[in-house]
Amino acid sequence: MDVLKNLDWSPLYVSFKTGAAATFVCFFLGIFAAERVMRLPTGRRAFVDGILTMPLILPPTAAGFFLLLLFSRRRPLGSFLFQNFGIKVVQTWLGCIIAAGVIAFPLMYKNARAAFEQVDVNLIYAGRTLGMSEFQIFRKVVFPAARPGITSGTILTFARAMGEYGATSMLAGNIPGKTGTISQKIAMVIQDGDYHTAGIWVIIVLLTAFAAVFCMNLSAGKRTKNMKRW
Amino acid sequence: MAVCIDIKKELEEFSIELKIKSSSNRIGILGASGCGKSMTLKMLAGIEPPEKGRIQIGSKVMFDSENRINVKPKNRNVGYLFQNYALFPAMTVEENIAAGVRGGKEENKRRVREMTERFRLEGLEKRFPGELSGGQQQRTALARIMAYEPEVILLDEPYGALDTFLRDRLEQELLNMLKDYEGTAILVSHSRDEIYRFSEELLIMEEGKAAAFGKSRDIFENPQKIAAARLIGCKNISRVEILDKHHMKAVDFGILLYTKREIPEDTAAVGLWAHEFVPVWGAPQENCIRMQIESRAELPFEWKFYIKPETEEGSGQEESLCWFVQKGKEKELSERGLPDYLKFPEEKLLFLKE
């Protein structure tokens, strides 16, 4: 119990903050990308989809490498951001969000796209013939019809962003209280041989991740309660 | 509202080419599945663009490839009843009806109330489409369209997915509800009965082309073309060789037919409705075929006999003829047994062109 008392809770706080911020950004970007990609002609769609899905398949360290390449202050984009806006990405909380966001983005995008694609096209046609604008149709018809898929996408994105390790450690480093997330904390204390603290953090991660998925299943279960099982 | 269509569109298997002008208020489009009839409706609504041509509804040009006009569906003022009704699943009945209403909040409320009353949806306002029966869904979909006050209503096989019992009732209901609608309504269907009840003018489509177009009753009385006859359900059709002005050989039936009427020169086939045969006992008369039963089927209210044609075996033409007899009318049949011959009444023969 002494361990719990003396525990520095900042990793939980940092992880949660990072997860929330990354999910917020991914939510809009993922939906936007899904809606756009769906309308592309087949060839280009396969290409763009491939690129957007990459972070999910690549080892996170490879993604981290690309991100460093982009945002390092010795590189064009990184130096441009710093000199013009004073924005630092590497070794900052912003880097945390970007790394977690990039890695988790495909989950949001893929789920949103699958959800949009199963929306009955006649609903959209009906909206058009009823004089609704495209934005109205999206907001009032397509989005609600796709909501279950979007909800699960959001929760998965959050869970993934919160637990991200590889890319985050490369881009944002492990600065306690700033960029030190739970996953980095676990790696660090294990290197020190402190299995006790590691175990506590593992349990915390397990509980939060499971709670997220459990909530998702509950909300999905509500919608499918009238469906027969096979 | 006059509807004027002159369109062309390439599809995968065939192309749609239609040129039609109608000022009738109830138009039916009949055709087999996949003949392009739904696509035609979608082009009218602006959901799918034709490649070439012109669409005019009333005085408004909706599409004109030469002048690069293509009015968006939301500005066409056309109501579309989809096969699955396409009610917005996340909206209540009330919200669905309000979806197309133009005007302010007060107007919106008033229209929704008016439509819920007219389409007997009181008490269901707060329900979601998934909680409605098929009939209630249809009424909601119609209420939504009517609240929008369209000049033209397009009905895309509204009962395609229903069983017969429900179908008859919903059809009756739909016809009733459309009675006081003053605009043009176009119904697409593959059911002859539905189309017959509904339409003043009828377009029969085959592979994207018009097989017949005209007053509905006229077409049912005299379909004129082979494809049209087949689509309105004429079962007995045979190619003919014209021998002289009053005699022709029905090749696929294997018999000679005589008519008092002069046979038009361009006649390619002859047709007879399955219930028009006259049974003959004893010696054969003119225009008779031997009653050689291939198979028979008993239906609840009808007997169906399938009769072998008198062509030679192996001539390639073995499609049987159909004779339908309503039960209760076959008294003579039960007393005297099956007839020896079936007579083609010459005044009922349909002359068909290619």
Contacts between the chains, C-beta under 8 A, distances in Angstrom:
chain1	res1	chain2	res2	distance
A	120	B	84	7.3
A	120	B	86	6.7
A	122	B	82	4.7
A	122	B	83	7.8
A	122	B	84	6.4
A	122	B	86	4.1
A	123	B	86	5.3
A	123	B	88	6.2
A	123	B	89	7.8
A	125	B	42	7.7
A	125	B	45	7.6
A	125	B	47	4.9
A	125	B	73	7.4
A	125	B	80	6.9
A	125	B	82	7.3
A	125	B	86	7.0
A	126	B	80	6.7
A	126	B	82	6.2
A	126	B	86	4.0
A	126	B	88	7.5
A	127	B	88	7.6
A	127	B	99	7.3
A	128	B	46	7.6
A	128	B	47	6.9
A	128	B	72	7.4
A	128	B	73	4.2
A	128	B	74	5.5
A	129	B	45	5.4
A	129	B	46	7.6
A	129	B	47	7.2
A	129	B	73	4.9
A	129	B	74	7.2
A	129	B	76	7.4
A	129	B	78	5.9
A	129	B	79	6.7
A	129	B	80	4.4
A	130	B	74	7.5
A	130	B	79	7.9
A	130	B	99	5.4
A	130	B	100	3.4
A	130	B	144	7.0
A	130	B	145	7.8
A	130	B	148	5.6
A	131	B	74	4.4
A	131	B	75	7.6
A	131	B	100	5.6
A	131	B	102	6.7
A	131	B	148	6.6
A	132	B	74	6.6
A	132	B	99	6.5
A	132	B	100	7.3
A	133	B	74	7.3
A	140	B	88	7.1
A	140	B	90	7.9
A	140	B	91	7.1
A	140	B	99	7.5
A	141	B	88	5.1
A	141	B	90	7.6
A	144	B	88	7.7
A	144	B	89	7.4
A	144	B	90	3.2
A	144	B	91	7.7
A	145	B	88	7.7
A	145	B	89	5.8
A	145	B	90	6.1
A	147	B	90	7.3
A	226	B	130	7.5
